[in-house]
């Protein structure tokens, strides 16, 4: 049976949570493979709303959910999130949640450094969530990170803590900050350890066993491909790999374990924070899309920037992540608009180009070239079959397929899990 990798093919916030939740009904395992608690997923199930960040979306169904080694983990946030979701009636135990022993830890010192850098950057702000994600990944690559496995015996990690503090204290001097209180940090780690360690295990073995037994694995990505540290709009990117290939390295399975790649994208475009956005709208239409689409960050509360669908960018991300099919979300947000535009190319210094250039200066300078489509007045909200959709909405979806070079496999018409049109089953052999 096919395993499925779910990735966002825009700047994140594409509605991955609902799609993963919808697919997890037929999955045996849901595995997170990148990012941290900067990734917010909202699941709407009946009249209950679940807001997740670290927890894989399968947890609300009781599906075995694992957090892979590619995730940076804030243990205090995980505890808070587990307690919050448990209070909503979801049972979470080590039987249905596993955390890789290899996950690097996000510590208070990482959050401090994240905020200090942003505050000192002036016009060069990246727009981070200030949650310590980037500094934690830096310490992982710098081989000074503490990992989940270290929580089993903090005293045995004394030398690693010294390495970590030597680096961060030197940075703090430059920002005019006092050194980190080592004893207080150790005490905080010992206090949280008893809560986290029961969930810690060798996730790669769990997934290897699931693969051996023919179980269906759903790999859940965070953020979007345009935020990938290599392929995204650098330097306005996240600090991890967000492409589908990261599902293998971020969970400890080989690339042969990956199957269908489902790319999630909205019927329009949004992004949070700084960085280029060629099709961004600054008018009443942009504000309308933001209001109707409730475009506010799940975890940060920041308003998202809104714009027309950019087929150039999505065609590029479909290519770089090997996307098999698209889950097209929030089509209903476009209901009632007189006309819709799709970005089909760019002009850069008077020259027409069909790709997004790598240089930041060029990315900021490109001008979108639009194709105009007539809108539809009837609603698509709640549609569960093609027959329920207005003809002009179908025409819009079909044109998007042509421009991005990828078929629509799923169509989402509301936040409710069952308001989904299945065109192509990602789990089919």
C-alpha positions in Angstrom: 0.0 0.0 0.0 1.2 3.5 -0.8 2.5 5.8 1.9 1.7 9.4 1.6 3.8 12.6 2.1 1.9 15.8 2.7 3.7 19.1 2.1 2.6 22.7 1.7 3.5 24.1 -1.8 3.1 27.8 -0.9 4.4 29.7 2.1 2.6 27.5 4.7 -0.9 27.9 6.2 -2.4 26.0 3.2 -4.8 23.9 5.3 -2.5 20.8 5.8 -4.1 20.1 9.2 -7.6 19.3 7.8 -6.2 17.3 4.9 -3.9 15.2 7.2 -6.8 14.7 9.6 -9.1 13.6 6.7 -6.4 11.2 5.4 -5.5 9.9 8.8 -8.8 8.0 9.0 -7.2 5.5 6.6 -3.6 5.8 7.9 -2.0 3.5 10.6 0.7 6.0 11.6 1.0 9.8 11.2 4.6 11.1 11.3 5.8 14.8 11.7 9.2 15.2 10.0 10.2 18.9 10.2 9.8 22.2 11.9 8.7 22.9 15.4 5.9 24.6 17.3 6.0 27.5 14.9 3.7 25.4 12.6 0.0 25.8 13.5 -2.6 23.4 12.3 -6.4 23.9 12.9 -8.7 21.0 12.9 -12.5 21.6 12.9 -14.5 18.5 13.8 -18.1 19.2 14.3 -18.3 22.0 16.8 -14.9 21.3 18.3 -11.8 23.2 17.1 -8.4 21.8 17.8 -5.3 23.9 17.4 -2.1 21.9 17.1 1.5 22.9 16.7 3.8 20.0 17.6 1.3 17.2 17.8 0.7 15.4 14.6 -2.8 15.9 13.2 -3.6 12.2 13.5 -3.7 12.4 17.3 -7.3 13.6 17.4 -8.4 10.3 15.8 -6.3 8.2 18.1 -4.0 7.2 15.2 -0.5 6.4 16.3 1.3 9.7 15.9 5.1 10.1 15.9 7.3 13.2 16.1 10.4 12.5 14.0 14.1 13.4 14.5 13.8 16.3 11.9 11.6 18.2 14.4 13.0 20.6 17.0 11.1 20.1 20.2 10.2 22.6 22.9 9.4 20.2 25.8 7.5 22.8 27.8 5.3 23.6 24.8 4.7 19.9 24.1 3.6 19.5 27.7 1.2 22.5 27.4 -0.2 21.3 24.1 -0.8 17.7 25.4 -2.6 19.1 28.4 -4.7 21.5 26.3 -5.8 18.8 23.8 -6.4 16.3 26.6 -8.7 18.8 28.2 -10.7 18.7 25.0 -11.4 15.0 25.5 -8.5 13.5 23.4 -6.6 10.7 25.1 -2.8 11.1 24.6 -0.5 8.4 26.0 2.8 6.8 25.0 0.5 4.2 23.2 -0.6 6.7 20.6 2.2 9.4 20.8 5.9 8.8 20.3 8.7 11.3 20.2 12.1 10.6 18.6 14.9 10.4 21.1 17.0 12.2 18.5 14.9 15.4 18.4 17.0 18.5 19.3 15.5 20.5 22.2 14.4 24.1 22.0 15.4 25.7 25.3 14.6 29.2 26.8 18.0 30.4 25.6 17.0 29.7 22.0 13.9 31.8 22.4 16.0 34.6 24.0 18.4 34.6 21.1 15.7 34.5 18.5 14.1 37.6 19.9 17.4 39.5 20.5 18.4 39.0 16.9 15.0 40.1 15.5 15.0 43.2 17.6 18.5 44.1 16.5 17.9 43.5 12.8 16.0 46.7 12.0 14.9 46.7 8.3 16.6 43.3 8.0 14.0 41.5 10.1 13.1 38.0 8.8 9.8 37.9 10.6 10.5 34.8 12.8 7.9 33.6 15.3 10.5 34.2 18.1 10.1 30.7 19.3 13.7 29.6 19.1 13.3 27.4 16.0 16.2 28.8 14.0 18.7 28.9 16.9 17.8 25.4 17.9 18.5 24.1 14.4 21.8 26.1 14.4 22.9 24.3 17.6 22.0 20.9 16.0 24.2 21.6 13.0 26.9 23.0 15.3 26.8 19.8 17.3 26.1 21.4 20.6 22.4 20.7 20.9 20.8 18.8 23.7 18.4 16.1 22.5 15.4 14.3 23.9 17.5 11.4 24.8 19.6 13.6 27.1 16.5 14.2 29.3 16.9 10.6 30.6 20.1 11.7 32.5 20.8 15.4 32.5 23.8 15.1 34.7 25.4 12.8 32.2 25.0 15.6 29.6 27.1 18.0 31.6 29.8 18.4 29.0 27.3 19.0 26.2 25.6 21.7 28.4 29.0 23.4 28.8 29.5 23.4 25.1 26.1 24.9 24.5 26.5 27.6 27.2 30.0 28.6 26.0 28.5 29.4 22.6 25.3 31.2 23.8 27.0 33.2 26.6 29.5 34.6 24.1 26.6 35.7 21.9 24.7 37.2 24.9 27.7 39.4 25.7 27.4 41.0 22.3 23.8 41.8 23.0 24.6 43.2 26.4 22.8 40.3 28.2 23.9 38.5 31.4 25.1 34.9 31.1 22.7 32.0 31.3 22.1 30.6 34.8 23.4 27.1 34.4 21.9 25.7 37.6 18.5 27.1 36.8 18.6 25.6 33.3 19.5 22.2 34.6 16.7 22.4 37.2 14.2 23.3 34.5 15.3 20.3 32.4 15.1 17.9 35.3 11.6 19.1 36.1 10.3 18.6 32.6 12.1 15.3 32.0 9.7 13.1 33.8 6.8 14.3 31.6 8.6 13.9 28.3 10.7 10.8 28.6 7.7 8.3 28.7 7.0 9.4 25.1 10.6 9.1 23.9 11.6 6.2 21.8 13.4 5.1 18.6 10.8 6.4 16.1 12.8 5.0 13.2 12.3 1.5 14.5 8.6 2.1 15.0 8.3 3.2 11.3 10.5 0.4 10.1 8.2 -2.1 11.8 5.1 -0.4 10.4 6.6 -0.6 6.9 7.5 -4.2 7.3 3.9 -5.1 8.3 2.5 -3.2 5.4 1.0 -0.4 7.4 0.0 2.9 5.9 2.2 5.8 7.0 1.2 9.4 6.5 4.1 11.8 6.6 3.1 15.3 7.8 5.1 18.3 6.8 5.1 21.8 8.4 5.3 25.2 6.8 5.6 25.3 3.0 8.1 24.6 0.3 8.6 28.3 -0.4 9.9 28.5 3.2 12.5 25.7 2.6 16.0 26.8 3.7 17.4 25.8 0.3 14.5 26.1 -2.2 12.5 28.9 -0.6 12.6 32.7 -0.8 15.9 33.0 1.1 16.6 34.6 3.5 12.9 34.9 4.4 12.6 31.2 5.1 12.4 28.8 7.9 15.4 26.9 9.3 14.5 23.4 8.2 14.0 21.4 5.0 10.3 21.5 4.0 10.5 19.5 0.8 8.9 16.0 0.5 12.4 14.4 0.6 12.8 15.5 4.2 10.1 13.0 5.2 12.7 10.3 4.8 15.6 12.0 6.6 13.3 13.6 9.2 11.9 10.3 10.4 14.7 7.8 9.8 13.1 5.9 6.9 14.8 5.4 3.5 13.5 7.2 0.4 12.0 4.0 -0.8 9.4 4.3 2.0 7.9 7.4 0.5 5.1 7.1 -2.0 2.5 9.5 -3.1 3.4 13.2 -2.6 0.3 15.3 -1.9 0.9 19.0 -2.2 -1.5 21.3 -0.3 -2.3 24.8 -1.7 -4.9 27.4 -1.3 -7.0 28.7 -4.2 -5.2 32.0 -3.5 -1.9 32.9 -1.9 -0.9 34.0 1.6 2.3 34.5 3.6 3.2 35.6 7.1 6.1 37.8 8.0 8.5 39.6 5.7 9.7 38.6 2.3 8.7 38.9 -1.4 5.1 38.3 -2.5 4.6 39.1 -6.2 0.8 38.7 -6.3 0.1 40.4 -2.9 -3.1 42.5 -2.8 -3.3 45.8 -0.9 -6.9 46.7 -1.8 -10.4 45.8 -0.7 -10.2 42.4 -2.4 -7.1 41.5 -0.4 -8.9 42.5 2.8 -12.0 40.6 1.8 -10.0 37.4 1.2 -8.3 37.8 4.6 -11.6 38.3 6.4 -13.5 35.6 4.7 -10.6 33.1 4.9 -9.9 34.0 8.5 -6.3 34.5 7.6 -4.7 34.9 11.0 -1.8 32.7 12.3 -3.0 29.8 14.5 -0.1 30.1 17.0 1.1 33.7 16.4 -2.1 35.6 15.9 -0.4 37.5 13.1 -2.5 38.6 10.1 -1.5 36.9 6.9 -0.8 38.8 3.8 -3.2 37.8 1.0 -2.9 37.8 -2.8 -4.0 36.1 -6.0 -3.0 32.5 -6.9 0.5 32.4 -8.2 0.8 29.5 -10.7 4.5 30.2 -11.3 5.5 29.6 -7.7 3.3 26.5 -7.4 4.6 25.0 -10.6 8.1 25.5 -9.3 7.4 23.9 -5.9 5.5 21.0 -7.5 8.6 20.3 -9.5 11.2 20.6 -6.7 9.2 18.4 -4.3 8.0 15.8 -6.9 4.3 16.4 -6.1 2.0 13.7 -7.4 -1.3 15.5 -6.8 -2.7 18.6 -5.2 -5.1 19.2 -2.4 -6.8 22.5 -3.4 -8.2 24.2 -0.3 -10.4 27.2 0.6 -12.0 27.5 -2.8 -15.1 28.7 -1.0 -13.3 31.9 0.1 -13.4 33.1 -3.5 -17.2 32.8 -3.7 -18.9 36.0 -4.9 -15.9 37.8 -6.3 -16.6 39.4 -9.7 -13.3 38.4 -11.2 -10.3 36.3 -10.2 -6.7 36.6 -11.3 -4.0 34.0 -11.7 -0.3 34.9 -11.9 1.1 33.1 -15.0 4.5 34.8 -15.3 6.7 37.7 -14.2 8.3 40.7 -15.7 11.8 41.3 -14.4 13.4 44.5 -15.7 11.2 44.4 -18.8 11.9 40.7 -19.6 9.2 38.0 -19.3 10.3 35.0 -17.1 8.5 31.9 -16.1 10.3 31.1 -12.8 11.0 32.8 -9.5 14.6 34.1 -9.5 16.9 33.2 -6.6 18.4 36.7 -5.8 16.5 38.6 -3.1 16.8 41.8 -5.1 15.3 40.2 -8.2 12.5 38.6 -6.1 11.5 42.0 -4.8 11.6 43.5 -8.3 9.5 41.0 -10.3 6.1 42.2 -11.5 3.2 39.7 -11.8 1.6 38.9 -15.2 -2.0 38.1 -14.7 -4.7 36.0 -16.5 -8.2 37.2 -15.6 -11.1 34.8 -15.0 -14.8 35.5 -14.4 -15.9 34.8 -10.8 -18.9 32.8 -9.7 -21.9 34.0 -7.7 -23.2 30.7 -6.3 -21.5 29.1 -3.4 -18.9 26.3 -3.3 -19.0 26.0 0.5 -19.7 22.5 1.7 -19.6 20.9 -1.8 -18.8 17.2 -1.7 -18.9 16.4 -5.4 -18.0 18.1 -8.7 -21.7 18.3 -9.4 -22.1 20.6 -6.5 -19.7 23.2 -7.9 -20.5 26.1 -10.2 -19.3 25.7 -13.7 -17.0 28.7 -13.4 -15.4 27.3 -10.3 -14.6 24.1 -12.1 -13.1 26.0 -15.0 -10.9 27.9 -12.5 -9.7 24.7 -10.9 -9.0 23.0 -14.3 -7.0 26.1 -15.4 -4.9 25.9 -12.2 -4.2 22.2 -13.0 -2.9 23.2 -16.5 -0.7 26.0 -15.2 1.0 24.1 -12.4 1.3 20.8 -14.3 -0.3 18.7 -11.6 -3.8 17.2 -11.1 -6.0 18.1 -8.2 -6.5 15.0 -6.1 -8.6 16.5 -3.4 -10.7 19.6 -3.2 -11.6 21.2 0.1 -14.6 23.5 0.4 -14.8 24.3 4.1 -12.8 23.7 7.3 -15.1 20.7 8.1 -13.3 17.5 7.5 -16.2 15.9 5.4 -16.5 18.9 3.0 -13.9 17.4 0.7 -14.2 16.1 -2.8 -12.0 13.1 -3.5 -10.7 12.9 -7.1 -7.7 10.7 -6.8 -7.0 8.5 -3.7 -3.4 9.1 -2.5 -3.4 5.8 -0.6 -4.3 3.7 -3.7 -1.6 1.3 -4.8 
